[in-house]
Amino acid sequence: MKKCALFLSLLCLMTLSAGRLEAAVDLEKEHDYLPRFHNIIFLFDVSDSMIGGYPKNYDLQKLFVASRALALFNSVAPHTPRWQYDTNAALITYGDCTSPRILIPLGPWSPAKFEPVYGHLRDYRTGPFRTAGLPEALQLAGSMAIAASGRTAVVIFSDGGGQGECPQRMAEALKKELCDRIEVYSIFFGEMEVGWRNLYEVCKLTNGYARHWEEVRSKPQMKDFVWEVMLREIMFPYPEIFFQEKSWELLPSEALKLESVANFMMAIPQYNLQIDGHTTFFGRPEANKELAAKRATVVRDALVSMFHIHPTRIQLRSWGEDLPRYDNQNPQHAARNDEANLFLTLPLRNFPYNEKNLHTFGVSAVGDIDNNIERQGDEEWASPANPVPWPSTLVPGGPRDPRTRRQGPLAPIAPRR
């Protein structure tokens, strides 16, 4: 009896250990997603016009269809642990009260935080008084964007009915105040051309664009839209380059790590390289920012001079003491933040890519990366091979395709001539 109990205990212990090991493997990051924006603010129209039937199916309220669209938007975004750094999100509703309501304050994004509010977006207890429109909601979103750090994307869900008085003026004011730190996008659920025109102009004034719900109603279509808005490129981490404290000189032992990176870039020209300079939080923030920039520059110069990588394929960023990879509060790990992080980057708007595996464009083995898994079909790629057409029937000529826009790096360091 004792032997049987001992055997069962050992079996349970082995099962738990295997579970921990499997969980550890699942949490390992294969690559990072580099978001275009630090903050995503959803503006959801809950005005009286949204209670009406959706034009394609009057049995469904536009409010219900829009809430499903919001849920789909959050479900197809990349998984949170794979972000290179946190992306924050907030939800604001307008059209049912005298002022916009903040249902979810700005904080770290995750799909789960929105689930409790999908069925409670509109307050039906409101009376017959003037309600807040899109300009007031944009103003509230703008105040959030000013208080937050980084760039902000505002995504509007509306049928164009709760526009208020001239939302274009508010969009112009936000653009003047925040410049390229804010862009507005929208999903349109109505049928009136004036509603579409207003949303389209609000988005255009901030370098964003609008889509009709019929263009993004399927999961692949919505995924294309969401990734177009949220992501700039995908980043595959390479070995870290460590430095001595308060130094930017490249150590011989660390320089050897660059050879595999250079071999990969020479063999597969579709990829670029992102070099992020970091420091610990000891010292003045301005001095740490300058030191991190020098570290990134030294690594780039070594790749250019030793391995003849063209400097236009290398982008530099200086984070200083911000966004450390290791815990600065832990003395055992803080020193590891004296480093430069290397990432192979694949621009989303230039090449398709595989979400799970590093695509080598037919090269089976390069340097330290061995990958024989190639494309099996269009369904493997995150971005559809054929982009969704624009609503040219609603807006003659359609808005400018954002895929043609140049996307600059965050806090860029100009390459040395």
C-alpha positions as CSV (number, residue, x, y, z in Angstrom):
1,M,0.0,0.0,0.0
2,K,2.8,2.4,0.9
3,K,4.6,1.5,-2.4
4,C,1.5,2.3,-4.3
5,A,1.1,5.7,-2.6
6,L,4.7,6.5,-3.2
7,F,4.4,5.7,-6.9
8,L,1.3,7.9,-7.2
9,S,3.1,10.8,-5.5
10,L,6.1,10.5,-7.8
11,L,3.8,10.3,-10.8
12,C,2.0,13.5,-9.7
13,L,5.3,15.2,-9.1
14,M,6.6,14.3,-12.6
15,T,3.3,15.6,-14.2
16,L,3.6,18.9,-12.4
17,S,7.2,19.3,-13.4
18,A,6.4,18.5,-17.0
19,G,3.6,21.1,-16.9
20,R,6.0,23.8,-15.6
21,L,8.5,22.9,-18.3
22,E,5.8,23.1,-21.0
23,A,4.6,26.5,-19.6
24,A,8.1,27.8,-19.6
25,V,8.5,26.8,-23.2
26,D,5.2,28.5,-24.2
27,L,6.3,31.8,-22.6
28,E,9.5,32.0,-24.5
29,K,9.5,34.8,-27.0
30,E,10.4,33.8,-30.6
31,H,10.0,37.3,-31.9
32,D,8.7,40.8,-31.0
33,Y,6.1,42.9,-32.5
34,L,7.1,46.6,-32.8
35,P,3.9,48.6,-32.4
36,R,3.3,51.8,-34.4
37,F,1.6,53.4,-31.3
38,H,2.1,53.2,-27.6
39,N,-1.6,53.9,-27.0
40,I,-4.8,52.8,-28.6
41,I,-8.0,54.8,-27.7
42,F,-11.3,53.5,-28.9
43,L,-14.2,56.0,-29.4
44,F,-17.5,54.2,-29.5
45,D,-20.6,55.9,-30.7
46,V,-23.7,55.0,-28.7
47,S,-26.0,57.8,-29.9
48,D,-29.7,57.2,-30.8
49,S,-28.8,56.6,-34.4
50,M,-26.8,53.5,-33.4
51,I,-29.9,51.9,-32.0
52,G,-31.4,51.6,-35.5
53,G,-31.1,48.6,-37.7
54,Y,-27.9,47.9,-39.6
55,P,-28.4,48.6,-43.3
56,K,-27.5,45.0,-44.4
57,N,-29.6,43.4,-41.8
58,Y,-32.3,45.5,-40.0
59,D,-32.9,42.8,-37.5
60,L,-29.5,43.7,-35.9
61,Q,-28.9,47.0,-34.2
62,K,-25.9,49.0,-35.5
63,L,-24.8,49.2,-31.8
64,F,-24.7,45.4,-31.6
65,V,-22.8,45.1,-34.9
66,A,-20.3,47.7,-33.8
67,S,-19.8,46.0,-30.4
68,R,-19.0,42.7,-32.3
69,A,-16.5,44.7,-34.4
70,L,-14.8,46.0,-31.3
71,A,-14.6,42.5,-29.9
72,L,-13.2,41.2,-33.2
73,F,-10.6,44.0,-33.3
74,N,-9.3,43.0,-29.9
75,S,-9.3,39.3,-30.7
76,V,-7.1,39.5,-33.8
77,A,-4.4,41.8,-32.4
78,P,-1.1,40.1,-31.7
79,H,-0.7,38.3,-28.3
80,T,0.4,40.7,-25.6
81,P,3.6,39.0,-24.3
82,R,5.0,39.3,-27.8
83,W,5.0,43.1,-27.8
84,Q,8.5,44.5,-27.6
85,Y,7.0,47.0,-25.0
86,D,3.6,47.5,-23.5
87,T,0.7,49.0,-25.5
88,N,-1.9,50.8,-23.6
89,A,-5.6,51.0,-24.5
90,A,-8.7,52.9,-23.4
91,L,-12.4,52.9,-24.3
92,I,-14.6,56.0,-24.4
93,T,-18.3,56.1,-25.3
94,Y,-20.2,59.2,-26.5
95,G,-23.8,60.0,-27.5
96,D,-25.8,58.9,-24.5
97,C,-24.7,61.5,-21.8
98,T,-23.8,65.2,-21.6
99,S,-20.1,64.3,-21.6
100,P,-18.2,61.3,-23.0
101,R,-17.8,58.4,-20.6
102,I,-14.5,56.6,-19.9
103,L,-15.5,53.0,-19.6
104,I,-12.0,51.7,-19.5
105,P,-9.1,54.1,-18.5
106,L,-5.8,54.1,-20.3
107,G,-3.8,51.1,-19.2
108,P,-2.0,48.0,-20.5
109,W,-3.9,46.5,-23.4
110,S,-5.3,43.0,-23.3
111,P,-8.4,41.4,-24.9
112,A,-9.7,40.3,-21.6
113,K,-10.1,43.8,-20.1
114,F,-12.8,44.7,-22.7
115,E,-15.0,41.6,-22.4
116,P,-17.1,42.8,-19.4
117,V,-18.2,46.0,-21.2
118,Y,-19.3,44.7,-24.7
119,G,-22.9,44.3,-23.5
120,H,-23.0,47.5,-21.5
121,L,-21.7,50.2,-23.8
122,R,-24.8,52.4,-23.8
123,D,-26.5,54.0,-20.8
124,Y,-30.3,53.7,-21.5
125,R,-31.2,55.7,-18.4
126,T,-30.4,59.0,-20.0
127,G,-33.0,61.6,-20.6
128,P,-33.9,63.9,-23.5
129,F,-31.0,66.3,-23.1
130,R,-28.1,67.3,-25.3
131,T,-25.6,64.6,-25.5
132,A,-21.9,64.7,-26.2
133,G,-20.7,64.2,-29.8
134,L,-17.6,63.2,-31.6
135,P,-15.8,66.5,-31.0
136,E,-16.1,66.2,-27.2
137,A,-14.9,62.5,-27.4
138,L,-11.9,63.6,-29.6
139,Q,-11.1,66.3,-27.1
140,L,-11.1,63.8,-24.2
141,A,-8.9,61.4,-26.2
142,G,-6.6,64.2,-27.0
143,S,-6.1,65.1,-23.4
144,M,-5.3,61.4,-22.7
145,A,-2.8,61.4,-25.5
146,I,-1.1,64.6,-24.2
147,A,-0.8,63.1,-20.7
148,A,0.5,59.7,-22.0
149,S,3.9,59.1,-23.5
150,G,4.6,58.0,-27.1
151,R,2.2,58.0,-30.1
152,T,-1.5,57.4,-29.9
153,A,-4.0,55.9,-32.4
154,V,-7.7,56.8,-32.0
155,V,-10.1,54.3,-33.5
156,I,-13.7,55.4,-34.0
157,F,-16.7,53.0,-34.2
158,S,-19.7,55.0,-35.6
159,D,-22.4,55.3,-38.2
160,G,-21.7,59.0,-38.6
161,G,-24.8,60.0,-36.7
162,G,-23.3,61.4,-33.5
163,Q,-20.9,63.8,-35.2
164,G,-21.8,66.9,-33.2
165,E,-20.6,70.3,-34.5
166,C,-17.8,70.1,-37.0
167,P,-15.5,67.3,-35.7
168,Q,-13.0,68.3,-38.4
169,R,-12.0,71.4,-36.4
170,M,-11.2,69.3,-33.4
171,A,-9.2,66.9,-35.5
172,E,-7.2,69.9,-36.9
173,A,-6.6,71.1,-33.3
174,L,-5.4,67.7,-32.2
175,K,-3.0,67.5,-35.2
176,K,-1.7,71.0,-34.5
177,E,-1.1,70.2,-30.8
178,L,0.3,66.6,-31.1
179,C,1.7,66.6,-34.7
180,D,2.7,63.1,-35.7
181,R,2.0,61.8,-32.1
182,I,-1.7,61.1,-33.0
183,E,-3.6,59.5,-35.9
184,V,-7.3,58.8,-36.2
185,Y,-8.9,55.7,-37.8
186,S,-12.6,54.7,-38.0
187,I,-14.9,51.8,-38.9
188,F,-18.2,53.1,-40.5
189,F,-21.5,51.3,-39.8
190,G,-24.0,53.6,-41.6
191,E,-25.4,54.3,-45.0
192,M,-25.5,58.1,-45.3
193,E,-22.7,59.5,-47.4
194,V,-22.5,62.7,-45.2
195,G,-21.7,60.5,-42.2
196,W,-19.0,58.6,-44.1
197,R,-17.6,61.9,-45.5
198,N,-17.2,63.4,-42.0
199,L,-15.5,60.4,-40.6
200,Y,-13.2,60.2,-43.6
201,E,-12.2,63.8,-43.3
202,V,-11.5,63.5,-39.6
203,C,-9.2,60.6,-40.3
204,K,-7.5,62.2,-43.3
205,L,-6.7,65.4,-41.3
206,T,-4.6,63.2,-38.9
207,N,-3.0,61.0,-41.6
208,G,-5.4,58.1,-40.7
209,Y,-8.1,56.5,-42.8
210,A,-11.6,55.0,-42.6
211,R,-13.0,51.6,-43.5
212,H,-16.6,50.4,-44.0
213,W,-17.7,47.5,-41.8
214,E,-18.4,45.4,-44.9
215,E,-14.7,45.6,-45.7
216,V,-13.5,44.3,-42.3
217,R,-16.3,42.1,-41.2
218,S,-14.5,38.8,-41.7
219,K,-11.6,37.7,-39.4
220,P,-8.9,37.9,-42.1
221,Q,-10.1,41.3,-43.2
222,M,-10.2,42.7,-39.7
223,K,-6.8,41.2,-39.0
224,D,-5.4,43.1,-42.0
225,F,-6.9,46.3,-40.7
226,V,-5.8,45.9,-37.1
227,W,-2.3,44.9,-37.9
228,E,-2.1,47.8,-40.4
229,V,-3.1,50.2,-37.6
230,M,-1.1,48.7,-34.7
231,L,2.1,47.2,-36.1
232,R,5.0,48.7,-37.9
233,E,7.2,45.7,-38.3
234,I,8.1,42.3,-36.8
235,M,11.3,42.0,-34.9
236,F,13.4,38.8,-34.4
237,P,15.8,39.2,-31.4
238,Y,19.5,38.5,-31.9
239,P,22.2,38.2,-29.3
240,E,22.6,41.1,-26.9
241,I,25.9,43.2,-27.0
242,F,27.0,44.0,-23.5
243,F,29.2,46.9,-22.5
244,Q,31.1,47.8,-19.4
245,E,29.6,50.3,-17.0
246,K,29.6,53.9,-18.4
247,S,31.5,52.7,-21.5
248,W,30.6,52.6,-25.2
249,E,33.7,50.7,-26.4
250,L,32.9,47.4,-28.2
251,L,34.6,44.5,-26.4
252,P,36.4,41.9,-28.6
253,S,34.3,39.1,-27.1
254,E,31.1,40.9,-28.0
255,A,32.2,41.9,-31.5
256,L,32.3,38.2,-32.4
257,K,28.5,38.0,-32.0
258,L,28.1,40.4,-34.9
259,E,29.4,37.9,-37.4
260,S,26.3,35.7,-37.5
261,V,24.1,38.8,-37.8
262,A,26.2,40.1,-40.8
263,N,26.1,36.7,-42.5
264,F,22.3,36.6,-42.2
265,M,21.9,40.2,-43.6
266,M,24.3,39.5,-46.5
267,A,22.4,36.3,-47.4
268,I,18.9,37.7,-47.1
269,P,18.7,41.3,-48.2
270,Q,15.0,41.6,-47.3
271,Y,15.8,42.1,-43.7
272,N,17.0,45.2,-41.9
273,L,18.6,45.6,-38.5
274,Q,17.3,47.6,-35.5
275,I,19.9,48.4,-32.8
276,D,18.5,49.7,-29.5
277,G,20.9,51.3,-27.1
278,H,20.2,50.9,-23.3
279,T,21.8,51.8,-20.0
280,T,21.1,51.3,-16.3
281,F,19.3,54.0,-14.4
282,F,22.5,55.2,-12.6
283,G,23.4,58.8,-13.6
284,R,21.4,61.6,-15.2
285,P,18.7,60.6,-17.8
286,E,20.2,63.0,-20.4
287,A,23.7,61.4,-20.0
288,N,22.2,57.9,-20.2
289,K,20.3,58.8,-23.4
290,E,23.6,60.0,-25.0
291,L,25.5,56.9,-23.8
292,A,22.9,54.6,-25.2
293,A,23.1,56.4,-28.5
294,K,26.8,56.0,-28.6
295,R,26.5,52.2,-27.9
296,A,24.1,51.7,-30.7
297,T,26.3,53.8,-33.1
298,V,29.4,51.8,-32.2
299,V,27.7,48.5,-33.1
300,R,26.4,49.9,-36.4
301,D,29.9,51.2,-37.3
302,A,31.4,47.8,-36.6
303,L,28.9,46.1,-38.9
304,V,29.5,48.7,-41.6
305,S,33.3,48.7,-41.4
306,M,34.1,45.1,-40.6
307,F,31.3,43.3,-42.6
308,H,30.4,46.0,-45.2
309,I,26.7,46.1,-44.3
310,H,25.1,49.1,-46.0
311,P,24.3,51.7,-43.3
312,T,20.8,52.4,-44.8
313,R,19.8,48.9,-43.7
314,I,20.5,49.7,-40.0
315,Q,18.3,51.8,-37.8
316,L,19.3,53.1,-34.4
317,R,17.3,54.0,-31.3
318,S,18.4,55.3,-28.0
319,W,16.3,54.3,-25.1
320,G,18.7,55.4,-22.3
321,E,17.3,54.1,-19.0
322,D,13.8,53.8,-20.4
323,L,12.2,50.4,-21.2
324,P,15.0,48.2,-19.6
325,R,15.0,44.6,-20.5
326,Y,16.3,43.5,-17.1
327,D,15.0,44.6,-13.7
328,N,16.9,47.8,-12.6
329,Q,15.7,47.3,-9.0
330,N,17.6,44.0,-8.8
331,P,21.4,44.6,-8.3
332,Q,22.2,41.2,-9.8
333,H,20.5,42.0,-13.1
334,A,20.7,45.7,-13.4
335,A,24.2,45.7,-14.9
336,R,22.9,43.6,-17.8
337,N,21.1,46.8,-19.0
338,D,24.4,48.2,-20.1
339,E,23.8,46.7,-23.5
340,A,22.7,47.1,-27.1
341,N,19.8,44.9,-28.3
342,L,19.9,43.7,-31.9
343,F,16.7,42.9,-33.9
344,L,16.2,41.6,-37.4
345,T,13.3,43.5,-38.8
346,L,10.9,42.7,-41.6
347,P,8.7,45.7,-42.6
348,L,5.0,44.7,-42.8
349,R,4.2,46.9,-45.7
350,N,6.9,45.5,-48.0
351,F,6.9,41.8,-47.5
352,P,4.5,39.1,-46.3
353,Y,5.7,37.1,-43.3
354,N,5.0,34.0,-41.3
355,E,3.8,34.6,-37.7
356,K,5.5,31.5,-36.2
357,N,8.7,31.1,-38.1
358,L,11.4,33.4,-39.4
359,H,10.9,33.5,-43.1
360,T,14.2,33.0,-45.0
361,F,12.9,33.6,-48.5
362,G,14.2,30.2,-49.8
363,V,17.5,30.2,-47.9
364,S,17.4,27.1,-45.7
365,A,20.2,27.8,-43.3
366,V,22.0,31.1,-42.6
367,G,24.5,31.7,-39.8
368,D,23.0,30.5,-36.5
369,I,19.5,30.4,-37.8
370,D,18.2,27.1,-39.3
371,N,14.8,27.2,-40.8
372,N,13.5,24.8,-43.5
373,I,9.8,25.7,-43.0
374,E,8.6,27.8,-46.0
375,R,5.3,29.1,-47.1
376,Q,2.7,26.4,-47.7
377,G,-0.2,28.7,-48.7
378,D,-1.7,32.2,-48.4
379,E,-3.5,31.2,-45.2
380,E,-0.2,30.9,-43.3
381,W,0.6,34.7,-43.6
382,A,-0.7,37.3,-41.3
383,S,-1.4,39.8,-44.0
384,P,-3.7,38.7,-46.9
385,A,-1.9,38.5,-50.3
386,N,-4.7,40.6,-51.9
387,P,-5.5,43.8,-49.8
388,V,-9.1,44.7,-49.2
389,P,-10.4,47.3,-51.7
390,W,-11.3,50.8,-50.5
391,P,-14.9,52.0,-50.4
392,S,-14.5,54.0,-53.7
393,T,-18.3,53.9,-54.1
394,L,-18.7,56.0,-51.0
395,V,-15.8,58.4,-51.6
396,P,-14.8,58.9,-55.2
397,G,-11.2,57.9,-55.7
398,G,-11.0,56.5,-52.2
399,P,-8.4,57.6,-49.5
400,R,-4.7,57.2,-50.0
401,D,-3.5,53.7,-49.2
402,P,-1.5,53.7,-46.0
403,R,0.7,51.0,-47.2
404,T,2.5,53.5,-49.3
405,R,3.4,55.7,-46.3
406,R,6.9,55.7,-45.1
407,Q,7.2,54.6,-41.5
408,G,10.0,56.1,-39.5
409,P,11.6,54.5,-36.4
410,L,10.9,55.6,-32.9
411,A,13.4,58.2,-31.7
412,P,15.6,57.8,-34.7
413,I,19.3,58.5,-34.8
414,A,20.4,59.8,-38.2
415,P,23.0,57.6,-39.9
416,R,26.4,59.0,-40.1
417,R,27.4,60.2,-43.6
